[in-house]
Amino acid sequence: QYVEPFVGAGAMFVWAYQKNPDASFVLNDYNESIMQIYAAVKDDVEPFLYRLDRLSEGYLPLDKAGRKEFYYALRHRHAYDYEKWTVTTEAATLYFLMKTGFNGIWQINQNTNGRFGTPSGLLNQKDKVYDYDNVMEWHTALQKCTLLTGDFGDVLSHIERGSYVFLDPPYRGSFTQYGV
């Protein structure tokens, strides 16, 4: 069993899954929005991909100025209109924003309702915003996972004897805010 109480982007999970895809996995993060992405990819991948494709179709034909306007309008809707969306629509929208935002980092701002507020990235995607095959690989890998959202201490009850536990907590004093 592999347990990661601070999964974040999941780089170590990918390594552990590649080493032993038959293991069971427990992934947790305090950031509910990030865990919603994992849950949507795991349990609702087709609507997740559909939303990504619709957003990509609206974004890719635009010039850089149009893409910037698209990004900030979508980020605003994600911050203020998300309650009208399904959880999967919200997760796919955030995933799209993270793919087109600055270096895929996570920031929250007061002007984004305390939600994702990272500035736009370079906006130079050529023919796609996301990698379909990668999302499907994640979909397969996540089938072996128990996904949790909460304090890392809540994960302790899921640790079995002989588990591999990877602890990489968020960094203190960085400019990135994790919403805690």
Buried (B, 14 or more C-beta within 10 A) or exposed (E): BBBBBBBBEBEBBEEBBEEEEEEBBBBBBBBEBBBBBBBBBBBBBEBBBBBBBEBBEEBBEBEEEEBBEBBEEBBEEBBEEBEEBEBBBBBBBBBBBBBBBEEEEBBBBEEBBEBBBBBBBEBEBEEEBBEEEEBEBBBEBBEBBBBBBEEBEEBEEBBEEEEBBBEEEBEEEEEEEBEE
